[in-house]
Structures are given as C-alpha cells and as structure tokens.
Amino acid sequence: MDKRIINANRIVVKVGTSSLIHPNGAVNLKTFDELAYTLSALNNQGKQLVLVSSGAIGVGLNKMHLKKRPTEIGAQQALAAIGQSELMTLFTQRFDHYLTDIAQVLLTHDIFDYPKSNQFVMNTFNCLLRDNVIPIVNENDTVATDELDHKTTFGDNDQLSAIVASHVDADLLIVLSDVDGFYDQNPNKVADANLIRTVSHVDENEFGVAGETGSRFGTGGMQTKLLAAKRMLDEDRIMVLANGADPRIIFKILAGKDVGTIFQKESVAHE
C-alpha cells in the first residue's frame, strides 16, 4: 500500500474523554504524559499545535468521588468547572515536565458567530502559536447550555475541533478516540467488522453505519466524528481518526503510516 502523504505544519489534535479517563473513572495519567510528550516533541520540531481536550466532567467526577453523571444542568456545569481546573493542572504538570508552555482557551459558539469576538479569539490563537505556546481548548461548559436563549453550544468536542481547525486554518485534524478508526459495521457488535483505511467523502451511507458509541463520561460517538470529518473534507483539509490509547500514534500518522482512518479527498491524496 502506498505511503500516505501528509504535509502538515499547523495541526489540531482532539483527545476524547475515553482516552483520558479509565473505565473505572480514574484519571489515565499515562495518556496525559504521553500526550504532553508527543505534542512537546512536535512543538520542538517547529509544528504549530492546538489541543482540543474533552474530559472536564469526567475529571470532575473523579475529583468529587462520584460514579454517576448528574442530570441537573447546574450540577453538570459545577462539575465541569471543578474538572476543568483539575484538567489544566494535570496538563500543566506534564507539559512543564517537557519544558513546553500551554494556555487555556475556553470557547462558546457565539465567539465564532460574532465577527468582533471571532477576531479577538483568532488574535489570541495566532499570538500563542507564533510564540510556540500550545492552546488547550475546551467548550466553556459553565455557560454553554441548550437552555440559554442564544446559540452557545458546539454540541460536542468533535465538532468543536473541526470548527477550530477551520478557523485557525489547520492542515490536519487528528481525532484520538477509543476506536481504531471508522468501520463498515459497529465493531462492538459485529466480530468481522472491517476497518476502512481511507474515506474520500461522507454522505448518508457513512452516517448510516456509524451508530452512537458515547460513554458515560463523554458525549461523542461516531456520528459526531463523521460530522467533523465532513467539515474537513468540504474544506479540502485532512482528518485522521485513530485510537488514542497511546497518543504517540501521532508520530506514526505524521510519518504517513497506515494507522486509523484518513479522511482525505482523492484529489488531495494524489497531489
């Protein structure tokens, strides 16, 4: 099989809650460390990186010794506030170990909807990337709810990562999840499901086989990943969906190894 051609300098990496939190609810310190190591190494090579991280509520659940996600919106928001602080503490500790500067950027949909606020946040991104600082992005869950009378939510961090990739003009979006890629059938239900290595377009056929696979700690599923992939394809950008159990898989992706599923237009793949 031909080696993938991925020439990417500005990269958005999205890591899901399932990669950061063990099934028992405990924080996966190994993933935090390997993610910090990988992105720091790439940062040292001159790559410009944005990390979109889920996990605030999952980390908050662990911090407060809770086993079940509350149903009350206010309680979820409070848990997200607690978890976001802890999340950034964990990232700061690990990135500091690798001598890499990070910054927190909390967003709501309104920021991109209004030209002035959009320009302000883009100025922030550009300054951080220029100074080799890695922005760590999450949705501002303490104010973003469906019950507010204006549009604030992204719905999930898969779509948020695609929106960020679009606005910062990223070459590549890497989505790290608890699956190896996009399958022709649900691998959790069908033993002989086949991993599709390359997808050049996303339509109703792909959405039809996607199903929903969100965990109790996160909200995303394959549908949301396909929505992110469709946005990337529509903008002639590249997205790779891969297993985030070991974030060092990013090195393999950038080296053109045949891992995960690459979403790439055929015209781009053969340039």
ZAPAVEX-974301 format. One record per residue: residue in three letters; x, y, z of N, C-alpha, C in turn. Coordinates in Angstrom, 2 decimals. Each point is the difference from the previous one (the first is absolute). Layout:
N
ALA,X,Y,Z,X,Y,Z,X,Y,Z $
...
This chain:
271
MET,0.84,-1.20,0.00,-0.84,1.20,0.00,0.87,1.24,0.00 $
ASP,-0.39,1.01,-0.79,0.76,1.24,-0.06,0.01,0.70,1.34 $
LYS,1.14,0.62,0.27,0.12,0.77,1.23,-0.88,1.25,-0.11 $
ARG,-0.67,0.31,1.08,-0.82,1.21,0.02,0.90,1.23,-0.08 $
ILE,-0.49,1.00,-0.70,0.74,1.26,-0.10,-0.73,1.04,0.85 $
ILE,0.59,0.35,1.14,-0.59,0.99,0.89,1.05,1.08,0.28 $
ASN,-0.17,1.13,-0.63,0.89,1.13,0.24,-0.75,1.00,0.88 $
ALA,0.26,-0.06,1.28,-0.76,0.81,0.95,0.94,0.76,0.92 $
ASN,-0.20,1.29,0.06,0.78,0.81,0.93,-0.88,0.51,1.15 $
ARG,-1.23,0.39,-0.32,-0.94,0.45,1.03,-1.01,-1.11,0.22 $
ILE,-0.01,-0.55,1.20,-0.75,-1.22,0.29,-0.90,0.20,1.22 $
VAL,-1.24,-0.43,-0.13,-0.91,-0.04,1.14,-0.15,-1.46,0.42 $
VAL,0.21,-0.26,1.28,-0.16,-1.35,0.56,-1.17,0.04,0.97 $
LYS,-0.94,-0.91,-0.19,-1.12,-0.11,0.93,0.12,-1.30,0.76 $
VAL,-0.06,0.07,1.30,0.05,-1.20,0.83,-1.31,-0.13,0.75 $
GLY,-0.58,-1.20,-0.05,-1.29,-0.23,0.62,0.10,-0.40,1.46 $
THR,-1.11,0.13,0.68,-0.05,-0.34,1.42,0.42,-1.45,0.24 $
SER,-0.41,-0.90,-0.90,0.30,-1.42,0.18,1.50,-0.29,-0.03 $
SER,0.78,0.90,-0.62,1.45,-0.17,-0.02,0.64,0.52,1.29 $
LEU,-0.65,0.94,0.66,0.57,0.64,1.19,-0.48,-0.62,1.30 $
ILE,-1.11,-0.73,-0.07,-0.60,-0.57,1.21,-0.11,-1.51,-0.15 $
HIS,0.46,-0.74,1.00,-0.15,-1.45,0.00,-1.49,-0.36,0.12 $
PRO,-0.37,-1.20,-0.45,-1.41,-0.43,0.13,-0.53,0.06,1.43 $
ASN,0.89,-0.13,0.98,-0.44,0.07,1.40,-0.14,1.42,0.52 $
GLY,0.28,0.99,-0.87,-0.17,1.40,0.38,1.27,0.69,0.44 $
ALA,1.07,-0.75,0.21,1.27,0.59,0.43,0.70,0.68,-1.17 $
VAL,0.81,1.01,0.31,0.73,0.73,-1.02,1.10,-0.90,-0.59 $
ASN,0.11,0.01,-1.32,1.02,-0.79,-0.69,1.28,0.83,-0.11 $
LEU,0.84,-0.05,1.02,1.21,0.82,0.05,0.96,-0.32,-1.14 $
LYS,0.03,-1.26,-0.42,0.88,-0.41,-1.09,-0.34,0.76,-1.28 $
THR,-1.28,0.13,-0.31,-0.41,0.72,-1.20,0.36,1.48,0.09 $
PHE,-0.23,0.61,1.16,0.37,1.41,0.18,1.50,0.18,-0.28 $
ASP,0.82,-0.89,0.53,1.44,0.13,-0.17,0.43,-0.21,-1.45 $
GLU,-0.53,-1.05,-0.63,0.40,-0.29,-1.37,-0.50,1.07,-0.97 $
LEU,-1.16,0.57,0.29,-0.51,1.08,-0.84,0.88,1.23,0.13 $
ALA,0.38,0.35,1.23,0.88,1.16,0.22,1.35,-0.23,-0.65 $
TYR,0.54,-1.20,0.12,1.29,-0.32,-0.61,-0.06,0.14,-1.52 $
THR,-1.02,-0.58,-0.61,-0.13,0.01,-1.46,-0.15,1.41,-0.54 $
LEU,-0.91,0.77,0.57,-0.23,1.35,-0.50,1.20,0.90,0.28 $
SER,0.68,-0.21,1.11,1.20,0.78,0.30,1.11,-0.30,-1.01 $
ALA,0.16,-1.27,-0.34,1.01,-0.38,-0.98,-0.29,0.63,-1.36 $
LEU,-1.25,0.00,-0.40,-0.38,0.61,-1.28,0.16,1.51,0.06 $
ASN,-0.33,0.58,1.15,0.17,1.44,0.18,1.48,0.38,-0.15 $
ASN,0.87,-0.84,0.51,1.44,0.24,-0.12,0.49,-0.11,-1.44 $
GLN,-0.75,-0.73,-0.82,0.35,-0.14,-1.42,-0.52,1.16,-0.83 $
GLY,-0.73,0.91,0.64,-0.52,1.16,-0.71,-1.44,-0.12,-0.45 $
LYS,-0.66,-1.10,0.38,-1.41,-0.15,-0.33,-0.83,0.94,0.87 $
GLN,-1.09,0.52,-0.56,-0.94,0.82,0.76,-1.19,-0.87,0.37 $
LEU,-0.29,-0.07,1.30,-0.96,-0.97,0.50,-1.09,0.64,0.84 $
VAL,-1.21,-0.50,-0.17,-1.14,0.36,0.85,-0.57,-1.30,0.53 $
LEU,-0.19,-0.09,1.30,-0.60,-1.19,0.61,-1.42,0.32,0.43 $
VAL,-0.96,-0.74,-0.54,-1.39,0.10,0.44,-0.25,-1.19,0.92 $
SER,-0.22,0.29,1.27,-0.10,-1.07,0.99,-1.37,-0.06,0.65 $
SER,-0.59,-1.18,-0.07,-1.18,-0.28,0.80,0.46,-0.39,1.40 $
GLY,-0.94,-0.41,0.83,0.38,-0.59,1.27,-0.30,0.79,1.25 $
ALA,-0.51,1.24,-0.12,-0.22,0.80,1.20,-0.98,-0.68,0.95 $
ILE,-1.12,-0.47,-0.52,-0.99,-0.63,0.88,0.52,-1.35,0.50 $
GLY,0.69,-0.74,-0.86,0.56,-1.28,0.41,1.02,0.17,1.13 $
VAL,0.87,0.99,-0.13,0.99,0.28,1.04,-0.70,0.52,1.25 $
GLY,-1.05,0.80,-0.20,-0.77,0.52,1.12,-0.67,-1.10,0.79 $
LEU,-0.54,-0.99,-0.70,-0.61,-1.15,0.67,1.01,-0.70,0.88 $
ASN,1.21,-0.19,-0.55,1.05,-0.66,0.77,0.42,0.84,1.19 $
LYS,0.13,1.31,-0.21,0.42,0.91,1.06,-0.99,-0.02,1.17 $
MET,-1.28,-0.05,-0.32,-1.04,0.05,1.03,-0.45,-1.39,0.46 $
HIS,0.69,-1.01,-0.48,-0.28,-1.39,0.39,-1.44,-0.41,-0.32 $
LEU,-0.45,0.41,-1.18,-1.34,-0.33,-0.45,0.07,-1.07,-1.09 $
LYS,-0.94,-0.92,0.01,-0.03,-1.08,-0.99,-0.99,0.27,-1.12 $
LYS,-0.92,0.93,0.23,-1.06,0.24,-0.98,-0.06,1.48,-0.36 $
ARG,-0.11,0.26,-1.28,-0.13,1.37,-0.48,-1.37,0.56,0.41 $
PRO,-0.05,1.17,0.64,-1.29,0.55,0.44,-0.86,0.41,-1.19 $
THR,-1.30,-0.01,0.19,-0.91,0.38,-1.08,-0.32,1.48,0.00 $
GLU,0.09,0.64,1.17,-0.30,1.43,0.10,1.09,0.81,-0.72 $
ILE,-0.42,0.94,-0.85,0.95,0.76,-0.80,0.96,0.80,0.88 $
GLY,-0.53,0.64,1.03,0.85,0.78,0.89,1.07,-0.86,0.66 $
ALA,-0.38,-1.22,0.38,0.97,-0.91,0.63,1.06,-0.43,-1.01 $
GLN,-0.39,-0.21,-1.25,0.96,-0.35,-1.04,0.97,1.15,-0.26 $
GLN,-0.55,1.21,0.00,0.86,1.17,-0.21,0.99,0.18,1.14 $
ALA,-0.46,-0.22,1.22,0.89,0.10,1.16,1.09,-1.05,-0.07 $
LEU,-0.39,-1.20,-0.41,0.96,-1.09,-0.13,1.03,0.31,-1.09 $
ALA,-0.46,0.61,-1.09,0.91,0.38,-1.08,0.99,1.06,0.46 $
ALA,-0.47,0.94,0.83,0.87,1.05,0.52,1.09,-0.60,0.88 $
ILE,-0.38,-0.95,0.85,0.96,-0.68,0.86,0.98,-0.81,-0.85 $
GLY,-0.55,-0.75,-0.94,0.83,-0.87,-0.83,0.92,0.77,-0.92 $
GLN,-0.45,1.15,-0.53,0.85,0.77,-0.92,1.25,0.49,0.71 $
SER,-0.16,0.44,1.23,1.15,0.44,0.79,0.99,-1.14,0.22 $
GLU,-0.54,-1.16,0.35,0.84,-1.18,0.23,0.65,-0.46,-1.29 $
LEU,-0.76,0.07,-1.09,0.51,-0.40,-1.32,1.22,0.83,-0.37 $
MET,-0.11,1.31,0.18,1.12,0.88,-0.36,1.18,-0.18,0.96 $
THR,-0.28,-0.34,1.24,1.09,-0.29,0.94,0.81,-1.21,-0.49 $
LEU,-0.71,-1.04,-0.43,0.67,-1.20,-0.50,0.81,0.31,-1.25 $
PHE,-0.59,0.76,-0.94,0.72,0.35,-1.22,1.21,0.89,0.31 $
THR,-0.18,0.95,0.90,1.11,0.90,0.36,1.17,-0.78,0.58 $
GLN,-0.28,-0.93,0.89,1.05,-0.82,0.60,0.78,-0.78,-1.05 $
ARG,-0.72,-0.64,-0.92,0.67,-0.86,-0.97,0.71,0.82,-1.08 $
PHE,-0.60,1.07,-0.49,0.67,0.83,-1.02,1.20,0.72,0.60 $
ASP,-0.10,0.43,1.26,1.15,0.61,0.67,1.18,-0.97,0.05 $
HIS,-0.31,-1.26,0.21,1.04,-1.03,0.06,0.78,-0.05,-1.31 $
TYR,-0.68,0.28,-1.11,0.64,-0.02,-1.32,0.33,1.40,-0.50 $
LEU,0.02,0.96,0.92,0.45,1.37,-0.27,-0.81,0.67,-1.11 $
THR,-1.31,-0.25,0.02,-0.87,0.56,-1.03,-1.08,0.86,0.65 $
ASP,-0.21,1.19,-0.56,-1.01,0.93,0.52,-1.36,-0.31,-0.61 $
ILE,-1.02,0.10,0.84,-1.37,-0.21,-0.46,-0.87,1.16,0.45 $
ALA,-1.20,0.09,-0.59,-0.97,1.03,0.38,-1.39,-0.60,-0.07 $
GLN,-0.89,0.48,0.84,-1.38,-0.47,-0.01,-0.86,0.95,-0.82 $
VAL,-0.80,-0.56,-0.91,-0.94,0.78,-0.80,-1.36,-0.66,0.10 $
LEU,-0.95,0.66,0.69,-1.36,-0.52,0.13,-0.90,0.75,-0.97 $
LEU,-0.78,-0.75,-0.76,-0.78,0.60,-1.09,-1.48,-0.35,0.11 $
THR,-0.82,0.89,-0.55,-1.41,-0.29,-0.28,-0.24,0.31,-1.46 $
HIS,-1.09,-0.53,-0.54,-0.29,0.17,-1.43,-0.13,1.47,-0.38 $
ASP,-0.53,0.82,0.93,-0.20,1.42,-0.28,1.29,0.70,-0.43 $
ILE,1.10,-0.46,0.54,1.29,0.64,-0.29,0.29,-0.01,-1.49 $
PHE,-0.35,-1.10,-0.66,0.25,-0.09,-1.44,-1.13,0.62,-0.82 $
ASP,-1.18,0.17,0.63,-1.14,0.56,-0.72,0.08,1.51,-0.17 $
TYR,0.70,0.67,0.92,0.08,1.45,-0.04,1.39,0.44,-0.46 $
PRO,0.06,0.80,-1.06,1.29,0.37,-0.60,1.03,0.57,0.98 $
LYS,-0.46,0.87,0.92,0.96,0.62,0.91,0.62,-1.01,0.94 $
SER,-0.85,-0.80,0.66,0.53,-0.99,0.93,0.81,-1.06,-0.74 $
ASN,-0.41,-0.33,-1.21,0.75,-0.95,-0.82,1.40,0.53,-0.27 $
GLN,0.10,1.27,-0.35,1.30,0.60,-0.28,0.87,0.02,1.26 $
PHE,-0.61,0.30,1.13,0.77,0.04,1.25,0.59,-1.37,0.33 $
VAL,-0.83,-1.04,-0.14,0.50,-1.33,0.35,1.02,-0.49,-1.02 $
MET,-0.17,0.42,-1.26,1.00,-0.39,-1.01,1.32,0.72,0.24 $
ASN,-0.06,1.23,0.46,1.24,0.70,0.37,0.71,-0.75,1.12 $
THR,-0.79,-0.51,0.94,0.58,-0.77,1.10,0.68,-1.26,-0.51 $
PHE,-0.72,-0.76,-0.83,0.58,-1.22,-0.57,1.30,0.30,-0.76 $
ASN,-0.04,1.01,-0.84,1.16,0.31,-0.83,1.21,0.41,0.84 $
CYS,-0.24,0.76,1.04,1.10,0.42,0.87,0.59,-1.19,0.76 $
LEU,-0.87,-0.87,0.49,0.47,-1.19,0.72,0.81,-0.90,-0.91 $
LEU,-0.50,-0.26,-1.19,0.70,-0.88,-0.93,1.31,0.62,-0.47 $
ARG,0.01,1.29,-0.19,1.23,0.70,-0.39,1.08,-0.15,1.07 $
ASP,-0.43,-0.03,1.25,0.95,-0.08,1.12,0.25,-1.43,0.47 $
ASN,-0.40,-0.97,-0.82,0.22,-1.42,0.30,-0.70,-0.46,1.28 $
VAL,-1.12,0.63,0.31,-0.84,-0.41,1.12,-1.14,-0.86,-0.55 $
ILE,-0.29,-1.11,0.66,-1.06,-0.90,-0.45,-1.32,0.38,0.67 $
PRO,-0.97,0.51,-0.75,-1.32,0.28,0.59,-0.72,-1.32,0.30 $
ILE,-0.55,-0.10,1.19,-0.83,-1.16,0.35,-1.44,0.50,0.07 $
VAL,-0.82,-0.50,-0.91,-1.34,0.52,-0.24,-1.05,-0.94,0.57 $
ASN,-1.02,0.57,0.60,-1.17,-0.76,0.42,-1.20,0.92,-0.10 $
GLU,-1.18,-0.60,-0.02,-1.21,0.81,0.03,-0.19,0.55,1.40 $
ASN,-0.49,1.24,0.09,-0.24,0.61,1.30,-1.34,-0.52,0.53 $
ASP,0.05,-1.16,0.63,-1.22,-0.69,0.42,-0.77,0.75,1.08 $
THR,0.64,0.92,0.70,-0.71,0.70,1.07,-1.01,1.01,-0.55 $
VAL,0.12,0.37,-1.27,-0.99,0.92,-0.58,-0.67,-0.58,-1.23 $
ALA,0.54,-1.07,-0.57,-0.54,-0.55,-1.24,-1.00,-1.10,0.29 $
THR,-1.30,0.31,-0.11,-1.04,-1.01,0.17,-1.08,0.22,-1.04 $
ASP,-0.73,-1.07,-0.27,-1.09,0.09,-0.97,-1.15,0.85,0.50 $
GLU,-0.04,0.28,1.29,-1.15,0.72,0.56,0.16,1.52,-0.10 $
LEU,1.20,0.47,-0.36,0.17,1.44,-0.16,-0.72,0.46,-1.25 $
ASP,-0.36,1.29,-0.05,-0.83,0.48,-1.10,0.81,0.45,-1.22 $
HIS,1.28,-0.36,-0.06,0.77,0.26,-1.20,0.92,-1.17,-0.23 $
LYS,0.55,-0.07,-1.20,0.78,-1.17,-0.38,1.38,0.05,0.63 $
THR,0.28,-0.90,0.90,1.31,-0.02,0.64,0.72,-1.32,-0.18 $
THR,-0.74,-1.10,-0.09,0.66,-1.31,0.04,0.51,-0.44,-1.36 $
PHE,1.09,-0.77,0.05,0.51,-0.66,-1.19,-0.64,-1.37,-0.13 $
GLY,-0.54,-0.51,1.10,-0.61,-1.32,0.00,0.95,-1.08,0.47 $
ASP,1.26,0.09,-0.39,1.00,-0.97,0.43,1.36,0.52,-0.46 $
ASN,1.05,-0.59,0.56,1.33,0.49,-0.31,0.56,-0.53,-1.31 $
ASP,-0.66,-1.01,-0.60,0.40,-0.40,-1.35,-0.27,1.14,-0.98 $
GLN,-1.22,0.54,0.09,-0.34,1.12,-0.88,0.79,1.26,0.37 $
LEU,0.22,0.21,1.30,0.81,1.14,0.43,1.39,-0.08,-0.61 $
SER,0.60,-1.19,-0.01,1.34,-0.13,-0.55,0.03,0.32,-1.49 $
ALA,-1.05,-0.39,-0.72,-0.07,0.30,-1.43,-0.18,1.49,-0.24 $
ILE,-0.82,0.64,0.84,-0.21,1.44,-0.12,1.30,0.76,0.29 $
VAL,0.71,-0.44,1.03,1.29,0.62,0.33,0.99,-0.21,-1.14 $
ALA,0.07,-1.22,-0.53,0.91,-0.29,-1.10,-0.29,0.89,-1.19 $
SER,-1.27,0.23,-0.26,-0.40,0.87,-1.10,0.44,1.44,0.24 $
HIS,-0.25,0.52,1.19,0.27,1.40,0.29,1.50,0.31,0.11 $
VAL,0.78,-0.96,0.49,1.44,0.26,0.10,0.72,-0.42,-1.28 $
ASP,-0.76,-0.45,-1.00,0.55,-0.42,-1.29,1.01,-1.13,0.17 $
ALA,-0.42,-1.03,0.74,0.87,-1.15,0.23,0.09,-0.87,-1.24 $
ASP,1.15,-0.64,-0.18,0.19,-0.93,-1.10,-0.62,-1.36,0.31 $
LEU,-0.04,-0.33,1.29,-0.38,-1.35,0.41,-0.72,0.02,1.34 $
LEU,-1.04,-0.82,0.09,-0.69,-0.25,1.27,0.19,-1.47,0.34 $
ILE,0.54,-0.26,1.19,0.15,-1.37,0.49,-0.97,-0.19,1.15 $
VAL,-0.91,-0.95,-0.15,-0.98,-0.30,1.04,0.40,-1.32,0.66 $
LEU,0.38,0.08,1.27,0.37,-1.19,0.77,-1.19,-0.45,0.82 $
SER,-0.39,-1.27,-0.17,-1.20,-0.51,0.65,0.27,-1.38,0.58 $
ASP,-1.07,-0.72,0.35,0.14,-1.34,0.53,-0.24,-1.06,-1.07 $
VAL,0.02,0.41,-1.26,-0.15,-0.92,-1.12,1.21,0.13,-0.92 $
ASP,0.25,-1.04,-0.79,1.18,0.01,-0.88,-0.23,0.80,-1.27 $
GLY,-1.24,0.35,-0.27,-0.32,0.75,-1.21,-1.46,-0.18,-0.34 $
PHE,-0.33,0.19,-1.28,-1.39,-0.13,-0.46,-0.19,-1.37,-0.62 $
TYR,-0.99,-0.73,0.49,-0.27,-1.36,-0.47,-1.23,-0.04,-0.89 $
ASP,-0.09,-1.06,-0.81,-1.18,-0.18,-0.85,-1.21,-0.48,0.80 $
GLN,0.26,-0.50,1.22,-1.05,-0.39,0.93,0.49,0.30,1.41 $
ASN,-0.91,0.00,0.96,0.37,0.28,1.38,0.88,-1.13,0.53 $
PRO,1.29,0.25,0.28,0.91,-1.07,0.45,-0.35,-0.52,1.38 $
ASN,-0.79,0.76,0.76,-0.41,-0.46,1.32,-1.11,-1.05,-0.08 $
LYS,-0.63,-0.07,-1.17,-1.11,-0.94,-0.17,0.27,-1.05,-1.07 $
VAL,0.87,0.33,-0.95,0.27,-0.92,-1.11,1.47,-0.40,0.03 $
ALA,0.25,-1.29,0.19,1.37,-0.49,0.18,0.88,0.20,-1.22 $
ASP,-0.57,-0.13,-1.19,0.81,0.11,-1.22,-0.14,1.37,-0.68 $
ALA,-0.28,1.02,0.78,-0.07,1.37,-0.55,1.37,0.38,-0.55 $
ASN,0.00,0.68,-1.13,1.25,0.37,-0.68,0.32,1.48,0.20 $
LEU,1.24,0.26,0.33,0.46,1.38,0.13,0.20,0.60,-1.38 $
ILE,-0.64,1.14,-0.24,0.16,0.69,-1.28,1.17,0.97,0.14 $
ARG,1.03,-0.21,-0.78,1.24,0.77,0.14,-0.09,1.41,-0.57 $
THR,-0.75,0.14,-1.11,-0.08,1.30,-0.68,-1.45,0.32,-0.34 $
VAL,-0.42,1.21,0.32,-1.34,0.49,-0.35,0.16,1.33,-0.72 $
SER,-0.54,0.09,-1.21,0.15,1.21,-0.80,-1.24,0.88,-0.01 $
HIS,-1.11,-0.53,0.49,-1.22,0.81,0.12,-0.88,-0.59,1.10 $
VAL,-0.81,0.84,0.61,-0.90,-0.43,1.05,-1.43,0.35,-0.40 $
ASP,-0.85,-1.00,-0.11,-1.40,0.23,-0.34,-0.88,-0.90,0.85 $
GLU,-1.26,-0.18,-0.41,-0.94,-0.75,0.83,0.43,-1.45,0.20 $
ASN,0.77,-0.55,-0.92,0.46,-1.38,0.15,0.90,-0.15,1.23 $
GLU,0.95,0.94,0.14,0.91,-0.04,1.14,-0.76,0.26,1.30 $
PHE,-0.88,0.99,-0.02,-0.78,0.29,1.21,-0.89,-1.17,0.38 $
GLY,-0.45,-0.75,-1.01,-0.88,-1.13,0.26,0.66,-1.12,0.77 $
VAL,1.32,-0.18,-0.16,0.69,-1.08,0.69,0.68,0.48,1.28 $
ALA,-0.06,1.30,0.26,0.78,0.57,1.11,-0.53,-0.42,1.36 $
GLY,-1.31,0.09,0.22,-0.54,-0.31,1.32,0.43,1.03,1.02 $
GLU,-0.27,-0.26,1.26,0.40,0.89,1.10,0.77,-0.81,1.03 $
THR,1.16,0.52,0.42,0.86,-0.77,0.91,0.50,0.83,1.17 $
GLY,-0.72,1.05,0.39,0.45,0.84,1.10,0.08,-0.77,1.31 $
SER,0.91,0.40,0.87,0.16,-0.66,1.29,-0.71,0.80,1.09 $
ARG,0.01,-0.54,1.21,-0.66,0.73,1.09,0.80,1.22,0.42 $
PHE,1.26,0.08,-0.40,0.83,1.15,0.35,0.00,1.05,-1.11 $
GLY,-0.26,-0.40,-1.23,0.04,0.94,-1.13,-1.31,0.00,-0.75 $
THR,-0.09,0.88,-1.00,-1.24,0.14,-0.75,0.14,-0.38,-1.47 $
GLY,1.22,-0.18,-0.47,0.22,-0.22,-1.42,-0.27,-1.43,-0.43 $
GLY,-0.23,-0.19,-1.29,-0.15,-1.31,-0.61,0.53,0.09,-1.41 $
MET,-0.17,-1.05,-0.79,0.53,0.02,-1.37,-0.72,1.02,-0.87 $
GLN,-1.28,0.26,0.28,-0.73,1.01,-0.78,0.69,1.35,0.07 $
THR,0.40,0.40,1.21,0.61,1.32,0.17,1.37,0.06,-0.67 $
LYS,0.69,-1.14,-0.03,1.31,-0.04,-0.66,-0.17,0.12,-1.51 $
LEU,-1.06,-0.61,-0.52,-0.26,0.12,-1.44,-0.40,1.43,-0.37 $
LEU,-0.73,0.67,0.88,-0.34,1.41,-0.25,1.27,0.84,-0.07 $
ALA,0.94,-0.28,0.90,1.28,0.71,-0.01,0.76,-0.31,-1.28 $
ALA,0.01,-1.27,-0.39,0.70,-0.41,-1.22,-0.62,0.64,-1.24 $
LYS,-1.33,0.08,-0.02,-0.67,0.62,-1.16,0.40,1.46,-0.14 $
ARG,0.09,0.70,1.11,0.42,1.40,-0.05,1.42,0.12,-0.54 $
MET,0.88,-0.88,0.47,1.38,0.03,-0.48,0.07,-0.29,-1.50 $
LEU,-0.73,-0.99,-0.45,0.01,-0.35,-1.42,-0.57,1.13,-0.85 $
ASP,-1.08,0.61,0.48,-0.61,1.10,-0.75,0.96,1.17,-0.18 $
GLU,0.96,0.13,0.93,0.96,1.10,-0.06,1.36,-0.44,-0.55 $
ASP,0.03,-1.20,-0.60,1.24,-0.56,-0.55,1.09,-0.13,1.05 $
ARG,-0.39,-0.30,1.21,0.96,-0.27,1.07,0.01,-1.51,0.27 $
ILE,0.94,-0.43,0.81,0.16,-1.42,0.28,-0.33,-0.26,1.46 $
MET,-0.67,-1.12,0.25,-0.26,-0.45,1.36,0.41,-1.46,0.12 $
VAL,0.60,-0.35,1.12,0.31,-1.40,0.29,-0.66,-0.36,1.32 $
LEU,-0.75,-1.09,-0.01,-0.62,-0.55,1.21,0.80,-1.22,0.42 $
ALA,0.50,0.01,1.22,0.85,-1.10,0.45,-0.21,-0.26,1.48 $
ASN,0.52,-1.12,0.46,-0.13,-0.39,1.41,0.96,0.81,0.85 $
GLY,-0.55,0.62,1.06,0.80,0.86,0.86,0.56,-0.69,1.22 $
ALA,-0.03,-1.33,0.04,0.54,-0.71,1.16,1.46,0.35,0.23 $
ASP,0.75,0.19,-1.09,1.38,0.46,0.07,0.13,1.19,-0.94 $
PRO,-0.02,1.23,0.53,0.04,1.19,-0.85,1.24,0.10,-0.89 $
ARG,1.01,-0.81,0.28,1.18,0.01,-0.86,-0.32,-0.51,-1.40 $
ILE,-1.22,-0.49,-0.20,-0.46,-0.39,-1.33,0.03,1.20,-0.95 $
ILE,-0.03,1.21,0.57,0.08,1.22,-0.82,1.27,0.01,-0.83 $
PHE,1.11,-0.49,0.56,1.25,-0.07,-0.76,-0.17,-0.87,-1.24 $
LYS,-0.70,-1.13,0.16,-0.23,-0.90,-1.13,-0.89,0.66,-1.05 $
ILE,-1.01,0.73,0.47,-0.90,0.70,-0.93,0.77,0.98,-0.85 $
LEU,0.84,0.81,0.64,0.75,1.02,-0.73,1.07,-0.61,-0.90 $
ALA,0.42,-1.21,0.32,1.00,-0.70,-0.82,-0.65,-0.70,-1.20 $
GLY,-1.33,0.08,-0.09,-0.69,-0.60,-1.12,-0.32,-1.47,0.16 $
LYS,0.12,-0.52,1.24,-0.30,-1.41,0.25,-1.50,-0.25,-0.17 $
ASP,-0.32,-1.24,-0.35,-1.38,-0.38,-0.27,-0.71,-0.36,1.30 $
VAL,-0.26,1.00,0.83,-0.70,-0.21,1.27,-1.28,0.82,0.01 $
GLY,-1.02,-0.53,0.66,-1.25,0.73,0.08,-0.68,0.13,-1.36 $
THR,-0.92,0.95,-0.07,-0.70,0.31,-1.25,0.34,1.43,-0.39 $
ILE,0.43,0.18,-1.24,0.28,1.35,-0.50,-1.18,0.46,-0.84 $
PHE,-0.49,1.18,0.29,-1.06,0.65,-0.78,0.68,1.04,-0.87 $
GLN,0.05,-0.27,-1.28,0.77,0.85,-0.92,-0.57,-0.11,-1.39 $
LYS,-0.23,1.14,-0.63,-0.51,-0.02,-1.36,1.01,-0.66,-0.92 $
GLU,-0.51,-0.74,-1.00,0.90,-0.71,-0.90,0.94,0.95,-0.73 $
SER,-0.50,1.18,-0.35,0.85,0.97,-0.71,1.15,0.46,0.87 $
VAL,-0.25,0.10,1.34,1.05,0.39,0.92,0.99,-1.14,0.21 $
ALA,-0.54,-1.22,0.10,0.86,-1.17,0.28,0.98,-0.26,-1.12 $
HIS,-0.34,0.39,-1.23,0.86,-0.34,-1.13,0.76,1.19,-0.54 $
GLU,0.01,1.10,0.74,0.75,1.17,-0.45,1.50,-0.29,0.06 $
